[in-house]
Amino acid sequence: MVMKYLQRLGKSLMLPVAVLPAAAILMGIGYWIDPHNWGEGSAVAAFLIKSGGAIIDNLPILFAVGVALGLAKERDGSAALSGLVAYLVITTLLASGTVAMLKGIDVEAVDPSFGKIGNAFVGIISGIVASICYNRFHNVKLPDALAFFSGKRLVPIMTSFFMILVSVIFFFVWPPVYGALVSFGKSIADLGSIGAGIYGFFNRLLIPTGLHHALNSVFWFDVAGINDIGNFWSGEGVKGVTGMYQAGFFPIMMFGLPAACLAMYHTAKTHKKKVAASLLMAAAFASFLTGVTEPVEFAFMFLAPVLYIVHAALTGLSLIIASTFQWTAGFGFSAGLIDFILSSKLPLANMPYMLLLQGLVFGVIYYFLFRFLIVKFDLKTPGREDDDETEAGTIATGREKFAVMAKEIYEALGGDENVLSVDNCITRLRLELKDLKKVDQERIKKTGVMGIKEVGTNGLQVIVGTNVQFVADEIAKIRKK
């Protein structure tokens, strides 16, 4: 139950994180126009940089709104509004000036942790509290005299009340918690390049659980004072150092994983190469262009776990190398070509094109190492499944493709009689079922999905890829009939 909730939280974080490409594009173009004066020499550049900064600087608010919306039973506007209310309450009550007034001391004497209360972690907590209040109170009916405040109007009111209680708790808990987070961040940061490698390794290992977002928040955002993404894009850091928790991902996502896809394609069975190509080449292109790696990683992480551990180790190695030589580039969304181009002219970008050379080397390593391991241990990567495990199904093309795919998947799930809920993240359908035994997994596999994962006693994830939203929309249409 806890793991399922954490996975939903991870999925909810993808909504605000998906806004970051907009900031990356705006700030990237602005810095490209005026790479030395950071907007002081060009009104156009200043306009673009400040516009992008409006998103980056307010990311905690986006987290509060996105988490509240994602964890609410219904994606309703009152849940999002409550997330904003929750964040405003706690950040106002625990602002340095307010704390100084409550304690009767000078602002300068206030614990510095309160100066960092407006961070991603507090934004996430605000969203969680707001979602709980929505799920509990959105259907509550008050006496007629107070009827106006019933239902969804009651949610932000109750949220503000509970956030006062949370603020009281944080008044005492936040300083030591913040200190622990800073110590953890510093313990890794103090390890330099090795620390970056340890982070990269665990970043990949946590992908299957969705908990990598929690780890990322410590290093990428201003939770423990590192704020690698924010500082890199704002130019507030040390050239060759700031960006060390981002740069090493570019060789992996732009070259390593596409090369792994090529290795899996070349080792696929002859009569399954066509289907394997349709899955792997599209996933490889997504990884290279946008840095979205889940379509590739879910294609082999469950079929061949040993390959995934190798992939995680190589990711750590890549971050060590990039950090050691101080090659830096950054991303607003993920380490793909788009972000690489946009970030290469930023003030703190340091020899970014060396990451391309490193990527070519890692591409060769990935290809031959994956190919060797697949053949040596007869790993069941896409296109190498036993013939009685799954045969390629026929999927419609054009506009009807997703409708046909959704119909097949939904019927294989057991239809209305077995499906309790349907949701999706960036690459996966997340399903809650009455009985997993009624699911025809072979029929689902024939639609061309990248994998299937059982979660708990009644949860199922179907890894579709980056087009999952279209499949989810078609399933929603079927459920409404």
N, C-alpha and C positions, 0 to 999 in steps of 0.2 A: 504493500500500500504506500509506504514512504517513497520507495523507488519510483512508483508510478506518478506520485505527486511531483517529485523532483524532475521527472521527465517532462511533465506538463509545464513546469516552471521553465525548463530549458527551452521548450517550444515557444512559450510566451515571450521569452527574451528575443526571439528571432524577429518579432514584429518591430520593435524599436531599432534593433541592430540593422535591419533592412533599410532604415532611413539613412544610414551612414554613407552609402554611395553618393547620395545627393550632395552631402557635405564635401566628400572627396572630389567630386567633379567641380564644384564651385571653387573650393580652395585651391585645387590643383591647377585649374586654368588661371586663377588669380596670381598664384606664385609663378606660373610659367610666364605670364606677361611681365611681371616685375619681381624676378627672383632675388634681387639684392636689397631692395628697399621695402619689401613686404607690404606694398600698397602705397607707400608714401610718395612714390614717383609716378603713380598712375591712378586716376580716379576710378577707372574701370576695374583695375586690379583690386583696389581697396574695397569697392562695392562687392566683388565676388568673394574676397577673403572674409569680409565681415558677414556676408550672407551664410557662408559655410560654417563660420565660427558660431553663428546663432544656433546651429544644430549640435555641433560638438560640445559647446559650453553648457547646453541644456539637456545633455543626454540623461542625467538622473531623472529629470521630469518625464522624458520619453519612456524611461524604464517604468516609472510609477504608473503611467497611463497604460502602457503596453501590457504589463504584467496583470494589472487589474482587469483589463479587457480579456486577456487570454485565459485567465483562471476562473473567470465568472462562468456560471452555467450557461448563460446566454450572452452573446456579444452585444451588450446593450450600452448605449451612450452614458447612462447613469453610472455604470461601473467605471468607465473611463474617467468621468468627472470626479467620482469618489477617489480615484487614484491620485488625481491632481490635488484634491482637497487634503488628502492624507499627507502628501508631501509638503504642502504649504504649511500645515499645522506644525509638523515636527521640526521643519527647518526654521520656522519663525520662533517657536518656543525654545529651541536649543541653539539659536544664533548667539554669537559671542556677546553681543550687547544685552540680550535678554538674560543670559546666564549671569552676566556681571550684575545686572539689576537684582536678580533673585538672590544672589549671594552677598550683595552689598559690597562688591569689590570693584576695582578698576578693570576696564576691559583688557588692559595689558597683562593682568594677573590671571585671566581666565585660561584654563587648560587649552592648549593649541588644538586638541582634538575637536573641540566645538567649532573651530574655524573651518573644519573639513566635514561638517555634518551634511552639507548638500552634495552627497556623493552617490555613486551608482548603487552601493549596498543599501543605503537608506531609501533610495528610490525603489528598489526591489521590495524591501520590507513594506513600504507604503502601498505598493501595488497588491501585495499579499493580503494585508489587512483590509484593503478596500474590496478585494474579491470575496473574502470571507463574509464581510458585512453585506455585500450584494446577495450572495447565495443564501444568507440567513434571513434578510429583512425585505427583499424586494416584493414579497407577496403578503407582507404583514398589513392587516387592516386595523386602523386605529378607530376609537369612538367617533361618532358623527361630528362632534365639535372640533375634532382634529383631523377629519377625513382628508383635508387638503394635503396633509403631510404623509398620507398612507403610501404603501407600496414603494415604488422606485424613488419617490421624493424623500422617503425616509432614509434611504441608503447613505447619501452624503452626510446627513445629520448624524447618524449613528457612527459613521466612519470618523467624523471629526471628534466625537466623544471618545472612541476607542484609541484614537491617535494621541489624545491627551494622556491616556494611561500609558501608552507605549512611550511617549516622550518622558514621562516620569521615570520609567524603567531605564530608558537610554541615558537619562541625566546621571545615573549612577554607573550604568554598565558600559556606556560608550567609551569613556576614556581608557579603561583597561582593554576593552575589545580592540579599539583602534591601536593601542600600543602593541597588542599581540600581532595584529595584521601587519603593522609596520615592521615588527621584528622578523616575521616570516618573510616579508618581501625583501628586507635587508639581508636576511640569511642567504637567500638565493642570489640577490644582487651582489653581495660580497664575494660570491663564488665566481663572479665575472662570466667568462665564456662557458665554463662548466655549468654554472647556474642556468644560463640560457638554454643549454642542452638538456638539463634535467627538466626544465619547464616544457620544452618542445616534446620530449618523450611522453610525459604525462598528459600533455594537451591532446595528443593523438589517442592514447590509451583510453581516455575518458569519453571519446566521441560516441561509442555505443550506448552509453548511459545518459548522454546529454549533459553530464555534469562538468564538461569542459568549460561551459560558460562561467561557472563559478570560479574556476582557476584563472580563466582569462581576465576576469574582472579585477583580480589583484594586480596583474601586470599591465594590462592594456588601459585600464581606467583609473580614476583617482580614488581608489579605495585605500591603498597603502602608501600613497605618495609617489608611486612610480609613474602612472599615467602615460605610458609609452606612446599610445596613439595620439592623445590630446597634445602632449608636448611636442611630438614630432611634427604634427601638422600646424601647430601654432608657432613653431620655431623657438620654443622655450626649452632649450636643453643643451646638450654637449654634442657637437658634430662627431660622428663616428661611434657614439655611445647610445644616445637616444635613438630608438628604433631597433635596438638589438633583440627585442622580443618579437619583432615582426619580420625582419629582413630574411632570416633563414628559411622562412616558409615559401618564399618565391621560387627557389630552385626546386622545391618539392612539388608545389602545386602546378607550376608552369611546365616542368620537365619530368620530374620523377614519376608522378602518377600517370601522366599520359604515356610514358615509356612502359610503365607497368601494364597499362591497358594493351599496348602493342604486344607485349610478351604473352599476355593471356589470350589475345587473339591468335597469335602464331602457334600456340600450344593447344588450341581448341581442336576438337575432332573435325575432320574435313566436312562432314555433312551438317555440322553445327556452326561452321565459321560465319555463315551469313547472319544468323541470329545473334551470335556473339559480337559480330562487328556492329550491328545496329545498336546494341547496348553499350559496348565499350567505347566506340569511337565518339558517340554523342557525349558520354560521360567524360571522356578525355578532353574534348573541346570545351566543355563547361568548366573543367578544372583549369585549363590553360587560360581561357579568356577571363573568367570571373573569379576563379579561386574557390568555387563551390565544389567541394571534394566528396561530399556524401554519396553521390551516385557511383563514384569509383570505389570508395572504401566499403560501402555496403555490398558491393558486388563480390567481395572476397573475404570480408572480415569474419563471416560466419561459415563460409564454405572452406576457408583455409586460414584458421586463426594464426598459424605460424607465420604466414605472410604478413599479417597485420602487425604482429610484434616486430618483425623485421622493418616494416614501414615506420613504426613508431621510433625505433632505434635510429633509423636513417634520418628521420626528421630531427631528432635531438642532435645528431652529428652535424647536420646542415646548419643548425643554429649556432653550434660551437664554432664551426669554421667561419661563418659570416661575422660572428662577434669577435673572433680572434683577430681577423684582418680588418675589422671595423668597416665592413661594407654594409651600408645601411640604405634601406628604402622603407616606405611605409604604406599602409592601406587604410582606407576608410571602411571597407567591407571585408575583403579577403585578398589573399596574395595572388591575384591573377594579372593578366597583361594590362587590363584597363587601369588598375590601381598603380601598377608599376610605371606606366607612362606618365600618369598624373603626378606621381610622387617624385619622379626622378629629377625634377627641377626645384624641388623644395630646398629651402636654405640648409636643412640638416641632412639632406641626402648626401652620402659620401661614397664615391666610386660605385654607384648602383649598378653600372653595367658589368661589373665583375661578378655580380650575382647571376647574370646570364651565362657567363663562362662556367661558373660553379654549377649552374643548372644543367648545362650540357654534359658535364662530367657525371652528375648525379643521374641524368637520364640514361647514360650508358650503364651505370652501376645497377639501377633499378631494372633495366631491361634484362641484362644477363643474369643477375642474381635471381630475379623472379622466375625467369625461364628455367634456370638450373633447378631451383627448388621445386617448381611445379612438376617438371619431368622426373626428377630424382625421387620424389616422394609421392608421385601420382596424385597431386592435390586436385580436388574437384572444383576448380575455378570455372567461371562461365564458359560453356561450350565443352566441358570435360565431364559433365555429369554422366552417370550410367544411363544407358538408353532407356531403361525402364523407370528412371526417375522423372524425367520430363522430356517431352518432345515439343518442338517448336510449334506454337499454335499460329493460326492465321489471324492477323489483326487487320482491321480495315484501315484505309489510309484517308488523308484529307480530313474534312470536318467531322466525319463520322467515326474517326479512329477512337477518340476518347469515350464516345457514347457506347460503342461496342465493347471496349475494354472495361468500362464501368459496369455494364450489364453482366458480362461474364464473371467479373470479380464478385459482384453483389450476389449473384445466384450461387456462386461457389461458396460464399460465406454462410449461406443458409437463408438469405432473404430476410423479410420482415420478421419472420418467426424466431430468428436467431440473432439478428443484429440489434444491439441496444443503443449504440452511439457510434458516430463516424466523425472523425476530426482529421486534420492533417497538419504537418509541419512543412518544412521547406522541400523535403524529398519523400516523406512517408505518409501513408494513410495510417491513422491511429484508430483502432477499432476496439470496442467493448462488446463482447459476445456472451450469449447465455451458455453456450456449450462449444468449446474448441473442437471437440470430437466430430462435430457436424460439418466442419470446414473441409472442403475438397481442395487441399493445397496443391495437388497436381494440376487441377484445372486452372487455378490462379497462376501457377508458374507458366502455363501454356500461353498466357496473354503477353508474355515478354517482360514481366516485372523482374527487378534485380535481386529480389530476395524476400523471404518471409521470416518473421521472428515472433515467437510466442513470448508474451510478457505476463507473468503471473498465471493465475488460474483461468482468467477469462479475457485477457488482453491479447491483441494480435496487431503486429505492424507489417504492412505491406510496402516494401521499398519500391516505389514507382520511378522516382527520379525527379528532375526539376519541373516536369509537367504535371506533378501530382495534383496541383490545384484544379486543373481541368477535369481530371478523373473524379476528384472529390465533388466538384460541382455537378457532374453528371449523376453521381450516386445520390446526391441531395435531391435531384429532380425525380429520380426513381422512388425515393422514400416518400415524396409528397403525393405520389399518385394514389 
